[in-house]
Structures are given as C-alpha cells and as structure tokens.
Amino acid sequence: MNDRAKHDHPGWEAVVDAARERARSRQALMVERFGLSGDVRYEWSMDDARITWWRDAEVFLTGRLTMIGSVSLAQQTWLWSWANESLPPAVLGDIERVRRFGEENGFPVLPWSGFAYQPELVAEARLVAASVLDAEGLWAESTDDVQLHFVIHDLVPVADGK
C-alpha cells in the first residue's frame, strides 16, 4: 500500500475534472432513463458480475458490474480490484485498462495496488476508472467495515419482467 496522502501528478486534476463531469451527466441520465429512483429494489452478484433491478416484483433492468476496488474502513486502505486475488474473475471485467491508463499517463494512484484511505482520492480514482471503462454509472455497496465500489455497464431494459 502506498501511503502518499495526495496524488500530485500535474495532469491529474484535469483528468479528474473531465471524469467528474462525465460521471455526473451519465449517472443522472442512467437514473432518469431507467427509472432508478423511488421504491426500486436490486440484487447483485460478483460471481456472474450482474445486477438486476425490479419494482413491484417485476424485473425491469439488468446490467453488468465491474468491481473497481474496495475500502477497508478498519485498515483505512483502498485496494484496486485487479490487486485483489480473492475476487471472481467475472467481476474484474476490463479493470486492467485502468491500471494501464495510469502507467501510460504517469498517474501513480491508478497502478498502485492500493493506498491509504483518503475519501477525496478514492472518489477521484472511482471517477477516472468509470471514465476509462466508459461506464454508464457508478455504484457502491457498504457493510460496517468494507465499501465495495463498482461501475455499471451494458444496461438492458427487460420487457414485461422477463
């Protein structure tokens, strides 16, 4: 784990700003276009990297997940999914592209296997990962000690709950 508190590459801020704008518009479009507000329920699986949404017992949308990383609140660390050997291969998707993007552009936070948990840096890393992976949206799931961070791809409306 790298303990650097801030990511200090001179081009990082511009990449993050562009990724933030992209994610903001994509996330809003995803929620509006697919009706992902109100009493929507969902289930997800890392084994097959799928997420399914339903309302009133009717499935209306499915998508593919790529896990981008996790935060251990107990250890105060971020770990990229590509560095986590315990994850099922399906949920890794094309996460290696994020690591390579960091290497090719000299953005150290992306190819580090992990780093000390800094909420702002985690948010920036998530946004850049979503941009690199051309995701439709970002999603997170939390327990008491762990935050799991994903991007959502390939959303497909399900007609008549089938």
C-alpha positions in Angstrom: 0.0 0.0 0.0 1.3 3.4 -0.8 0.9 6.0 2.0 1.0 9.1 -0.1 -1.7 11.4 1.1 -2.3 13.3 -2.2 -1.9 12.4 -5.8 0.4 15.1 -7.1 0.7 14.5 -10.9 0.3 17.8 -12.7 -2.3 16.4 -15.2 -4.4 14.6 -12.6 -6.7 17.5 -11.8 -7.8 18.0 -15.4 -8.4 14.2 -15.9 -10.5 14.1 -12.7 -12.5 17.2 -13.6 -13.3 15.7 -17.0 -14.2 12.4 -15.4 -16.4 14.1 -12.8 -18.4 16.0 -15.4 -18.8 12.8 -17.5 -19.9 10.7 -14.5 -22.3 13.4 -13.3 -24.2 13.5 -16.6 -24.0 9.8 -17.2 -25.3 9.0 -13.7 -28.2 11.4 -14.0 -29.1 10.1 -17.4 -29.0 6.5 -16.2 -31.3 7.2 -13.2 -33.7 9.2 -15.3 -33.7 7.0 -18.4 -34.2 3.7 -16.5 -36.4 5.0 -13.6 -33.9 4.1 -10.9 -35.5 6.2 -8.2 -38.3 5.6 -5.7 -39.0 2.1 -4.4 -36.7 0.3 -6.7 -35.0 -2.9 -5.4 -32.0 -4.7 -6.7 -29.8 -7.7 -6.3 -26.3 -8.3 -7.5 -23.7 -11.0 -7.7 -20.0 -10.8 -8.0 -19.9 -14.4 -9.3 -21.5 -13.5 -12.6 -20.9 -9.7 -12.4 -24.6 -8.9 -12.8 -27.1 -6.5 -11.2 -30.9 -6.7 -11.6 -33.5 -4.1 -10.7 -37.2 -4.6 -10.0 -40.2 -2.8 -8.9 -43.4 -4.4 -7.6 -41.9 -7.9 -8.1 -41.3 -7.0 -11.8 -37.7 -7.1 -13.1 -37.2 -4.1 -15.4 -33.5 -3.7 -15.9 -30.3 -5.8 -15.9 -26.6 -4.7 -16.2 -23.1 -5.8 -15.9 -20.8 -4.9 -13.0 -17.1 -4.3 -12.8 -15.7 -4.0 -9.4 -13.1 -1.3 -9.3 -11.9 -1.5 -5.7 -12.7 -1.7 -2.1 -12.1 0.3 1.1 -11.3 -1.4 4.4 -12.5 1.1 7.0 -10.8 -0.9 9.7 -7.4 -0.7 8.0 -8.1 2.7 6.3 -7.0 1.4 2.9 -8.1 1.3 -0.7 -7.4 -1.8 -2.8 -7.9 -1.9 -6.5 -9.9 -5.0 -7.6 -7.1 -6.0 -10.1 -4.8 -6.5 -7.0 -7.4 -8.5 -5.0 -6.8 -12.2 -5.7 -9.9 -13.3 -3.8 -12.4 -11.8 -6.4 -14.2 -13.9 -9.0 -12.7 -13.2 -12.5 -16.1 -12.2 -13.9 -16.4 -9.1 -11.7 -13.0 -7.8 -12.7 -14.2 -7.0 -16.2 -11.7 -4.9 -18.0 -10.2 -3.3 -14.9 -6.7 -3.8 -16.2 -7.4 -0.9 -18.6 -7.5 1.4 -15.6 -4.1 0.2 -14.3 -2.6 0.5 -17.8 -4.1 4.0 -18.3 -2.3 5.1 -15.1 1.0 3.6 -16.2 0.8 5.1 -19.7 -0.1 8.6 -18.4 2.1 8.7 -15.3 -0.8 8.7 -12.9 0.7 6.7 -10.0 -2.6 6.3 -8.0 -4.0 4.0 -10.7 -1.3 1.4 -11.0 -0.6 1.3 -7.2 -2.2 -1.8 -5.9 -3.7 0.3 -3.1 -3.2 3.4 -1.0 -4.1 4.9 2.4 -7.8 5.7 2.5 -8.4 9.3 1.7 -12.1 9.8 0.7 -11.3 12.5 -1.9 -8.6 10.4 -3.6 -10.9 7.3 -3.6 -13.7 9.5 -5.2 -11.2 10.7 -7.8 -9.9 7.2 -8.5 -13.5 5.9 -8.9 -14.4 8.7 -11.3 -11.4 8.2 -13.5 -11.9 4.4 -13.5 -15.6 5.0 -14.7 -14.3 7.2 -17.5 -11.6 4.9 -18.6 -14.1 1.9 -18.6 -16.8 4.0 -20.4 -19.2 3.1 -17.6 -22.9 4.0 -17.6 -22.8 4.6 -13.9 -21.1 4.2 -10.5 -22.4 2.1 -7.7 -21.2 1.2 -4.2 -22.3 -1.3 -1.5 -21.2 -0.9 2.1 -21.1 -3.0 5.2 -19.8 -1.9 8.6 -16.1 -2.4 7.7 -15.9 -2.5 3.9 -17.0 -0.4 1.0 -17.3 -2.1 -2.4 -17.0 0.1 -5.5 -18.4 -0.8 -8.9 -19.1 0.6 -12.3 -22.2 -0.4 -14.2 -22.2 -1.3 -17.9 -24.5 -2.8 -20.6 -27.8 -1.8 -19.1 -30.7 -3.7 -20.8 -34.3 -3.0 -20.2 -36.4 -6.2 -19.5 -39.8 -6.1 -21.2 -42.7 -7.4 -19.1 -40.4 -8.5 -16.3 -38.9 -11.4 -18.3 
